[in-house]
Structure formats: structure tokens, C-alpha cells
């Protein structure tokens, strides 16, 4: 109880700006989280009865908030949803992998040796014999850094062997921001870049430190059912084979080709690196893939702008969770997803109510509740690929994912360490309420690329994902970090991520004042925030500059 006065002081800091921002109700936030994470919603799995209940609830709440439907155009009228067709891909039967080194062949095991993903290239059968392997370093093409790992190498018909993370991860200094991961370090980029270059396949060499997780995570995540947005030309995004390989197995392949893995890795950390063929080493593969299309929905509401309605500010968050799955030790098999991400959706609904009551902003404000985040950011990826409102005239995206349902903190964070003017605005507004930005404690883990703002960011739209702080007004960093650790170990992606009546939601209510202030200011201005000049996303944004004049 000694800290109670500090708690009051923290709330009083917000009152100074009460005239600028509406009040946000912790009780309404609690009610929305309680409903969305109830057993009745069955874990909010896409393409389930739980999805139908979730979509109906969101539409009901957006209507009550006074917003209009902002989804697909049907008969000249906007619907409340955007249809999201999703491809479902599953390996059927055994995965046969044969490695040949110096004329001798041996079988590799799916899972323990390599983690081969169900092909999302459109092929029903992936089958090739004695495909040559070529080491392409970190597999990076970064014109703004004058970096090219390929040097004109033609990858057609070849398997590209590539390192995870960035060229300067190990040294901690260089062209790619040191320890902090850039987009070029993410495995998603590696797969996309090899597909763009027409490779037969991509094999990522796993190492625990640069990946930020061990082989069991790689194996479990890549050998099960895969999902993707339905693409018109899937081969442009996915090579026929996408896989990971154990580090020691890869090093053995290099040795069989007369090469030194560690020495070549050091070369790959330099601008002058050139691709190296693994002479005398080939891989053969044969496996069948079952492909289906399922249907899901993004929910979209809009507060139309009074002067520039085609210019939009977006608040986003994912409504989905894991649905019904393997039971835990208590027999509970409903993955309720209270914190992840009923909290972010409750925050979105409360923001929608505030915008619905306020005078119409000059620009439109869109509330985008996306599906299939847990399947790989697919709802947001689909929207960004098929935008209902042009990305060139999208001012910025503020994403909300897994917010704290507890008391207020002195700080906040964003996923990653991106440099952009949208963040500068958020920092300035937060400072007015005595809230400071804390840097990402693990920028090398690439969290920036794991949330729903990212599909917008990689297309140039200024975007960030807001995270609750851990320096609690009551209890400090010790209490905040203890709660984070306990959640990660005991509740994250487990059936126990359930609503707790003891949650106060006062911190979230306070933070929403800041998020409202940033979005409202942008919606009532002519500003176009951009990325920093050295950002890998700046070029994509600048390319569409003429469409904002």
C-alpha cells in the first residue's frame, strides 16, 4: 500500500490532458476481454464456429460505437468484413530426403536432420533428383547498403544454402545495425528472396543464437500444417522447397565439398562475399503436399473523414487465437487467448467508441481486426496485398497485440527498434503523460517482424506495434518483469491464458489516451510521417510519394 500515492500521481498525469482525449473505461475493457476469451468463443480459431461468434461480436460493438462498415465493396456498399481466403498446406506421407556427398548417398530424417515445410508453391508433389547446392551467405540484396550476396549467381534449378540473421549479428557492428535484426535477417525474407530469384529451394542453416530459438522450435513450427494467403502467382513468393537444416549437418556438407563452414561464414559477413558451389554435394527429395483453401474474415470498421476521407489512419490487432487443441495437464483444451490478443481487440473497440463520439476527423480512421496472425500474420498480409484503402494514402498503422491488463507503467515499448517519425510522435505524446519509451531488450530476436504491423511496414507504410511497459507504478521493473516471465512460461499459447477477475485494466485505459492522441493528431493534420533515411522500408514509401500530393 506504500505505493498507492505514486499510483494516484501516475493517473493524475493523464488528467492534465483530459481535455484533449476522451476517458477510456477499464470496466468496458474488462468486459470485452472476458467475453472474447470465454470458453463460448472456443479459442477464436479461424474457419470455426468461434470465428463466427467473434466476427458477430465485433460487428455488434462497432455498430454500437457509431462506426460504419469499412470492408469489401458489395453492390456498391461496404460490408463489415473482408473475405480472406487462406491456403492450407500439409505434407502427406513420408518425406524422402537423400544427401549425396562424393558419390556416397544417405537418407536424412524429416525433423531431426532437416525441417522441410509443406510446399506453398502450388505443387502437389515436390520431387527432384541430385539438385546442386550453392552457399549464398546471408542471402541479402540491400541496395541502400550497397550489399549484394548473389553477384549475378543464377539460382534456377539450384538449392540455396543460407545463413540466418544479418551479416553483422556475430560481430555486433556493420552495415545492418549490429545486434539488432533487420528485415534481411528474418527467415521470411530469405524464403521470399530465393523465390524471387527462381531457386528450386531454400535451406536455412539453423544456429540457436542468431535464430533466437533452438532446433525443437524450428522442428515443431515447420513440420506441421502450413498456411498462406491465396496468391495468384505463388512461385514468386515460395520456392518449391523451403527448409531448415541442422548446423552440424550443414558443416559436414561443406567439409565434404572441401570447404570450411566457419571460414565461409566469416567471408559472408563482408561486402565482397561471392556465392560458393558445394561441389560433389547434391540433395534429392520426394514428398506429396495436400492443398486446400479455407475462408476467414478480417473485420473492418471506419470513422469517415470530413475533408480527406481517402487518407486513412489505421488501428490494427488480431482477433484470432489458437482455437481448440491439445489438452493441458488439467484437461483444458480451449486456448482462450485472453491476453493474446483479446486485450488488443478490447483496446481497439474502446478506441472506436471514442472516435465514434468525437467530431469527425479530417482524415478517415480505420479499425482493422485481422484474422490468422497465429498462422503467420496472414490476415494483415492479405489486407496489405489487397488493401481496401490504398497503401500510398495510408498515413500510418498503430498495432496492438498482447497488452497488459494490469495497472499503469512508467514506460512502453514497441516490437523491435525501427526508426520512424510515427514513433517520434508516439514518444512525444507519451512524454506529456510522463511515460517513456524503453528500447527492445532483445532486438536481435526480430520481434518487429512478428506482429501485424509488419506486412504494412515492408510495403513502406509507417507502422509500429505498441507494447505495454514493464516499469510498473506499483512494484517497479521487478514486478513488471516477473509478470512477463510468469506469463511467458505458464500462459503464453496455453489454455491457461484466461480472463482473470483481478485484472484492473487501468494501465491499458491510461495508454489508450496516448494512442488516441497520436492517431487523432494524424487524422486531423496533413502530415505524412516517414521512415528514417537509412531504413530498409524508406525506398518503398518514397516510391509512392507522388500519390500523396
C-alpha positions in Angstrom: 0.0 0.0 0.0 3.0 2.3 0.3 3.0 2.9 -3.4 -0.7 3.9 -3.6 0.2 7.7 -3.7 2.5 7.1 -6.7 -0.3 5.2 -8.4 -2.5 8.3 -7.9 0.2 10.6 -9.2 0.5 8.4 -12.3 -3.2 8.7 -13.0 -3.1 12.4 -12.3 -0.5 12.9 -15.0 -3.1 11.8 -17.5 -5.7 14.2 -16.2 -3.7 17.2 -17.4 -4.6 16.1 -20.9 -8.2 15.1 -20.2 -9.4 18.0 -22.4 -7.6 16.5 -25.4 -8.5 12.9 -25.0 -11.7 11.1 -24.0 -12.0 8.9 -21.0 -11.4 5.2 -21.5 -13.2 2.8 -19.3 -11.3 -0.1 -17.6 -14.7 -1.9 -16.9 -15.6 -1.9 -20.6 -12.1 -3.2 -21.5 -12.5 -6.0 -18.9 -16.0 -6.9 -20.3 -14.7 -7.2 -23.8 -11.8 -9.3 -22.8 -14.0 -11.5 -20.7 -16.4 -12.1 -23.5 -13.9 -12.7 -26.3 -11.8 -15.1 -24.2 -14.7 -17.1 -22.8 -15.0 -20.8 -23.5 -18.1 -20.0 -25.6 -15.8 -18.4 -28.2 -13.7 -21.7 -28.4 -10.3 -20.0 -28.7 -11.3 -17.9 -31.7 -9.8 -20.3 -34.3 -10.1 -19.2 -38.0 -12.7 -21.0 -40.0 -14.5 -22.3 -36.9 -17.7 -21.6 -35.0 -15.5 -19.5 -32.7 -14.7 -17.2 -35.6 -18.4 -16.7 -36.4 -19.1 -15.6 -32.8 -16.1 -13.4 -32.7 -17.0 -11.6 -36.0 -20.6 -11.1 -34.9 -19.5 -9.6 -31.6 -17.0 -7.2 -33.2 -19.6 -6.0 -35.7 -22.1 -5.5 -33.0 -19.7 -3.4 -30.9 -18.5 -1.3 -33.9 -22.2 -0.6 -34.8 -22.9 0.4 -31.2 -19.9 2.7 -31.3 -21.5 4.6 -34.3 -18.9 3.5 -36.9 -19.7 2.4 -40.5 -18.7 -0.8 -42.2 -15.3 -0.5 -43.9 -14.8 -3.9 -45.6 -15.4 -5.4 -49.0 -17.4 -3.5 -51.6 -20.6 -5.5 -52.4 -23.2 -4.0 -54.7 -21.6 -0.5 -54.1 -21.9 -0.8 -50.4 -19.2 -1.6 -47.8 -19.5 -4.8 -45.8 -18.3 -5.2 -42.2 -15.8 -7.8 -43.3 -13.0 -8.5 -45.8 -13.0 -12.1 -47.1 -9.6 -13.7 -46.5 -9.1 -16.9 -48.5 -6.3 -18.9 -46.9 -4.3 -21.7 -48.4 -3.8 -24.8 -46.1 -0.8 -27.0 -47.0 0.1 -30.3 -45.4 2.7 -32.9 -46.2 1.0 -36.3 -46.8 3.0 -39.4 -46.3 6.8 -39.7 -45.8 9.4 -37.1 -46.7 12.2 -38.8 -48.6 15.5 -36.9 -48.5 18.7 -38.3 -49.9 22.0 -36.5 -49.5 24.9 -37.4 -51.8 28.4 -36.5 -50.9 31.4 -37.5 -53.0 29.3 -40.3 -54.7 28.1 -41.8 -51.4 24.4 -41.4 -50.5 22.5 -41.4 -47.3 19.0 -40.8 -46.1 18.2 -37.7 -44.0 15.3 -37.7 -41.4 12.5 -35.2 -41.6 12.5 -33.4 -38.3 15.8 -34.5 -36.6 18.0 -33.6 -39.6 16.0 -31.2 -41.7 12.7 -29.4 -41.2 11.0 -29.4 -44.5 7.9 -27.2 -44.8 4.8 -28.3 -46.8 5.4 -26.5 -50.1 3.3 -23.4 -50.6 4.4 -23.0 -54.3 1.3 -24.7 -55.7 3.0 -28.0 -56.3 1.1 -31.2 -55.2 4.3 -33.2 -55.4 7.8 -31.9 -54.8 10.3 -34.2 -56.5 13.8 -33.6 -57.7 17.0 -35.6 -58.0 20.6 -34.7 -57.4 19.9 -30.9 -57.1 23.2 -28.9 -56.8 23.7 -26.8 -53.6 25.1 -23.3 -53.6 26.0 -21.3 -50.5 24.8 -17.7 -50.8 25.9 -16.3 -47.4 23.1 -14.4 -45.7 21.1 -14.2 -49.0 20.8 -10.4 -48.8 20.2 -7.9 -51.6 20.2 -4.4 -49.9 20.8 -1.7 -52.5 20.6 1.1 -49.8 23.5 -0.6 -48.0 25.4 -1.4 -51.3 25.2 -5.1 -50.4 24.6 -8.0 -52.8 25.3 -11.6 -51.7 24.4 -13.0 -55.1 26.8 -11.3 -57.5 24.8 -12.4 -60.5 24.5 -16.0 -59.5 21.7 -17.8 -61.3 19.8 -20.0 -58.8 17.4 -21.7 -61.2 17.4 -25.4 -60.6 19.6 -25.0 -57.5 19.1 -25.2 -53.8 20.3 -22.1 -52.0 22.0 -22.7 -48.6 21.7 -19.6 -46.5 22.6 -18.3 -43.0 20.0 -17.0 -40.6 20.0 -13.4 -39.2 22.2 -10.5 -40.6 25.8 -10.3 -41.7 26.9 -8.3 -38.6 25.0 -10.3 -35.9 28.1 -12.0 -34.7 30.5 -9.0 -34.8 27.9 -6.6 -33.4 28.8 -3.9 -35.8 28.5 -3.2 -39.5 26.0 -2.2 -42.2 23.0 -3.9 -40.6 22.7 -2.2 -37.2 24.8 -4.5 -35.2 22.9 -7.0 -33.0 19.5 -5.5 -33.9 17.9 -7.7 -36.6 16.8 -6.0 -39.8 14.2 -7.5 -42.2 17.1 -9.1 -44.1 17.8 -11.3 -41.2 14.4 -12.9 -40.9 13.8 -16.3 -42.3 10.7 -15.0 -44.2 12.9 -12.6 -46.2 15.3 -15.5 -47.0 12.5 -17.6 -48.4 11.0 -14.7 -50.4 14.3 -13.5 -51.9 15.2 -17.0 -53.1 11.8 -17.4 -54.6 12.1 -14.1 -56.4 15.4 -15.4 -57.9 13.8 -18.6 -59.1 15.6 -21.0 -56.8 14.5 -24.6 -56.6 14.7 -24.4 -52.9 16.0 -22.6 -49.8 17.8 -24.4 -47.0 18.4 -22.2 -43.9 21.3 -23.3 -41.6 20.0 -23.2 -38.1 22.1 -21.8 -35.3 20.5 -21.1 -31.9 22.0 -17.7 -31.1 21.2 -15.9 -34.4 17.8 -17.6 -34.7 16.9 -16.8 -31.1 15.4 -20.2 -30.6 16.6 -23.8 -30.6 16.1 -26.7 -33.0 12.9 -28.0 -31.3 11.1 -24.8 -32.1 12.3 -25.0 -35.7 11.2 -28.6 -36.0 7.8 -28.1 -34.4 7.0 -25.0 -36.3 8.0 -26.2 -39.8 6.9 -29.8 -40.0 3.2 -29.3 -39.3 0.4 -27.7 -41.3 1.3 -24.5 -43.2 -0.9 -21.6 -44.1 -0.6 -18.8 -46.5 -2.7 -16.2 -48.2 -4.0 -17.4 -51.6 -1.6 -16.0 -54.2 -2.2 -15.5 -57.9 1.5 -16.4 -58.6 2.7 -18.4 -55.5 6.1 -19.3 -57.1 7.0 -15.6 -56.9 6.8 -15.9 -53.1 7.7 -19.6 -52.4 10.3 -21.8 -54.0 9.2 -25.5 -54.3 11.3 -26.5 -51.3 11.6 -24.4 -48.1 13.6 -26.0 -45.3 15.9 -25.6 -42.3 18.9 -27.8 -41.7 20.9 -28.6 -38.5 24.2 -26.6 -38.3 26.5 -29.6 -37.8 24.9 -31.5 -40.7 25.4 -28.4 -42.9 29.0 -28.0 -41.8 29.6 -31.7 -42.7 28.2 -31.0 -46.2 30.7 -28.1 -46.6 33.5 -30.3 -45.5 32.6 -33.0 -48.0 32.8 -30.3 -50.7 36.3 -29.3 -49.5 35.0 -26.1 -47.8 35.2 -24.7 -44.2 31.8 -23.7 -42.9 33.1 -21.2 -40.3 35.6 -19.7 -42.7 32.9 -19.1 -45.3 30.6 -17.7 -42.7 33.2 -15.1 -41.9 33.5 -14.3 -45.6 29.7 -13.9 -45.8 30.0 -11.1 -43.2 31.8 -9.0 -45.7 30.5 -7.0 -48.7 32.9 -8.8 -51.1 31.4 -12.3 -50.5 30.6 -14.3 -53.6 28.4 -17.4 -53.8 30.2 -20.8 -53.5 29.0 -24.0 -55.0 29.2 -27.2 -52.8 30.9 -29.3 -55.4 30.1 -33.0 -55.3 27.2 -32.5 -52.9 23.6 -32.9 -54.0 20.2 -33.4 -52.5 17.2 -35.4 -53.8 13.7 -35.1 -52.3 10.3 -36.5 -52.8 7.1 -35.7 -50.9 3.4 -35.1 -51.5 1.5 -32.0 -50.4 -2.2 -31.7 -49.8 -3.5 -28.2 -50.6 -6.9 -26.8 -49.7 -8.5 -23.3 -49.5 -10.3 -22.3 -46.3 -12.2 -19.0 -45.7 -11.8 -16.5 -42.9 -12.5 -12.8 -42.4 -11.0 -9.5 -41.3 -13.4 -7.2 -39.6 -13.2 -3.6 -40.8 -14.9 -0.5 -39.4 -14.4 3.1 -40.4 -14.9 6.6 -39.0 -15.1 8.6 -42.2 -13.1 11.7 -42.5 -14.8 15.1 -43.2 -12.1 16.6 -45.5 -9.8 13.9 -46.8 -11.8 10.6 -46.4 -9.5 8.7 -48.7 -6.5 9.3 -46.5 -6.6 6.8 -43.6 -5.1 6.2 -40.2 -5.3 2.5 -39.2 -5.6 0.9 -35.8 -5.0 -2.9 -36.1 -4.9 -6.0 -34.0 -5.6 -9.7 -34.5 -8.8 -11.2 -33.2 -7.8 -14.9 -33.7 -6.1 -17.3 -31.3 -5.3 -21.0 -31.4 -8.8 -22.4 -31.1 -9.2 -25.9 -29.6 -6.1 -28.0 -29.4 -4.1 -30.4 -27.3 -5.3 -30.6 -23.7 -3.0 -29.4 -20.9 -2.4 -31.2 -17.6 -5.8 -30.2 -16.3 -7.6 -31.5 -19.5 -8.4 -28.0 -20.7 -8.1 -27.8 -24.5 -9.6 -24.4 -25.3 -6.8 -21.9 -26.0 -8.7 -18.8 -24.8 -6.2 -16.1 -25.7 -7.2 -13.6 -23.1 -4.0 -11.5 -23.2 -3.1 -12.7 -26.7 -5.0 -11.0 -28.1 -8.4 -10.3 -26.6 -6.6 -7.3 -24.9 -5.6 -5.7 -28.2 -9.1 -6.1 -29.6 -10.7 -4.7 -26.5 -8.4 -1.7 -26.8 -9.5 -1.3 -30.5 -13.2 -1.4 -29.6 -12.7 1.2 -26.8 -10.8 3.5 -29.3 -13.6 3.0 -31.8 -16.1 4.2 -29.1 -14.0 7.3 -28.5 -13.8 8.2 -32.2 -17.5 7.5 -32.7 -18.4 10.1 -30.0 -15.9 12.7 -31.1 -16.4 15.1 -34.1 -15.5 13.5 -37.4 -11.7 13.8 -38.1 -10.5 15.3 -41.3 -9.0 12.0 -42.4 -10.7 8.6 -42.1 -9.8 6.3 -39.2 -10.0 2.6 -39.9 -10.2 -0.2 -37.3 -8.8 -3.4 -38.7 -9.3 -6.6 -36.7 -7.4 -9.2 -38.6 -7.5 -13.0 -38.8 -4.8 -15.7 -38.8 -2.0 -13.8 -37.1 -1.2 -17.0 -35.3 -0.8 -18.7 -38.7 1.9 -16.2 -39.8 0.4 -12.7 -39.9 -1.9 -13.9 -42.7 -4.9 -11.6 -42.2 -2.7 -8.5 -42.2 -0.7 -9.8 -45.1 -3.8 -10.4 -47.1 -5.1 -6.9 -46.4 -1.7 -5.4 -47.3 -1.7 -7.4 -50.5 -5.4 -6.5 -51.2 -5.8 -3.1 -49.5 -9.4 -1.8 -49.1 -7.8 1.7 -48.9 -4.7 2.5 -50.9 -1.4 1.9 -49.0 0.0 5.1 -50.6 -2.7 7.2 -48.8 -2.5 5.2 -45.6 -0.9 7.7 -43.2 0.2 5.1 -40.6 -0.6 1.9 -38.7 -0.8 1.5 -34.9 -1.0 -2.2 -34.0 -2.0 -3.5 -30.6 -1.0 -7.0 -29.5 -1.0 -8.7 -26.1 -1.4 -5.6 -23.9 -1.1 -5.6 -20.1 -4.5 -5.9 -18.3 -2.9 -4.6 -15.1 -2.0 -1.3 -13.6 -0.2 1.6 -15.4 3.6 1.6 -16.1 6.1 4.4 -16.4 7.2 3.1 -19.8 6.1 1.4 -23.0 7.8 -0.4 -25.8 7.4 -1.2 -29.5 8.3 -4.5 -31.1 11.8 -4.0 -32.5 14.0 -0.9 -32.9 12.6 0.7 -36.0 13.3 4.4 -36.6 10.3 6.3 -38.0 8.5 9.6 -37.4 5.4 7.8 -36.3 7.4 6.5 -33.3 8.7 10.1 -32.7 5.1 11.3 -32.4 4.2 8.5 -30.1 7.2 9.2 -27.8 6.3 12.9 -27.7 2.6 12.2 -26.7 3.7 9.6 -24.1 6.2 12.1 -22.6 3.3 14.5 -21.9 1.9 11.8 -19.6 5.3 11.0 -18.1 5.6 7.8 -20.0 8.9 6.9 -21.7 10.0 4.5 -24.4 12.1 1.6 -23.3 14.3 0.0 -26.0 13.6 -3.5 -27.2 15.6 -5.7 -24.8 16.3 -8.3 -27.5 16.5 -6.5 -30.8 18.4 -9.5 -32.3 15.3 -11.7 -31.9 13.4 -9.7 -34.7 10.2 -9.1 -32.8 9.5 -6.2 -35.2 8.8 -8.8 -37.9 6.5 -10.9 -35.9 3.4 -8.7 -35.5 0.6 -7.5 -37.7 2.1 -4.0 -38.5 4.9 -5.7 -40.4 3.1 -6.5 -43.7 2.4 -2.8 -43.9 5.9 -1.8 -43.0 7.6 -3.9 -45.6 5.4 -2.2 -48.2 6.6 1.2 -46.9 3.6 2.2 -44.7 4.8 3.7 -41.4 3.8 1.2 -38.9 4.5 0.1 -35.3 3.2 -2.3 -32.7 2.6 -0.8 -29.3 3.6 -2.8 -26.2 2.8 -2.2 -22.5 5.6 -1.2 -20.3 7.2 -3.3 -17.5 8.2 -0.5 -15.1 5.0 -0.6 -13.1 4.0 2.4 -11.0 3.1 -0.2 -8.3 6.0 -2.6 -8.0 8.5 -1.2 -10.5 10.6 -3.2 -13.0 10.8 -6.1 -10.6 7.1 -6.7 -10.6 6.7 -6.0 -14.3 9.4 -8.4 -15.4 8.2 -11.0 -13.0 4.7 -10.8 -14.5 6.1 -11.0 -18.1 8.2 -14.0 -17.2 5.3 -15.8 -15.5 3.0 -15.2 -18.4 5.6 -16.4 -21.0 6.3 -19.6 -19.0 2.9 -20.5 -17.8 0.2 -19.0 -20.0 1.6 -17.9 -23.4 -0.1 -20.1 -26.2 -1.5 -22.3 -23.5 -5.1 -23.0 -22.4 -4.3 -21.1 -19.2 -4.3 -17.7 -21.0 -7.7 -17.0 -19.5 -9.5 -13.9 -18.1 -8.6 -13.0 -14.5 -11.2 -11.0 -12.5 -8.3 -9.4 -10.5 -7.1 -7.6 -13.6 -7.8 -3.8 -13.3 -7.1 -2.7 -16.9 -6.2 0.8 -15.5 -2.8 0.7 -17.3 -4.5 0.0 -20.7 -7.1 2.7 -20.2 -4.2 5.2 -19.5 -2.2 4.0 -22.5 -5.2 4.3 -24.8 -5.2 8.1 -24.1 -1.8 8.2 -25.7 -2.7 6.0 -28.7 -5.8 8.1 -29.3 -3.8 11.3 -29.1 -1.3 10.1 -31.8 -4.0 8.8 -34.1 -6.3 11.8 -33.7 -3.5 14.3 -34.3 -2.5 12.5 -37.6 -6.2 12.2 -38.6 -6.6 16.0 -38.2 -3.4 17.0 -40.0 -1.8 17.0 -43.4 1.4 15.3 -42.2 2.8 12.2 -43.8 5.3 10.6 -41.4 8.1 8.5 -43.0 10.8 6.1 -42.1 14.3 7.2 -41.3 16.6 7.7 -44.3 18.6 4.6 -43.6 15.5 2.3 -43.1 15.0 -0.7 -45.4 11.4 0.4 -45.8 12.1 4.0 -46.8 12.5 3.3 -50.5 9.1 1.6 -50.8 7.4 4.6 -49.2 9.2 7.1 -51.3 8.3 5.3 -54.4 4.6 6.1 -53.8 5.2 9.8 -52.8 3.6 11.2 -56.0 0.3 9.6 -55.0 0.2 11.7 -51.8 0.4 15.1 -53.5 
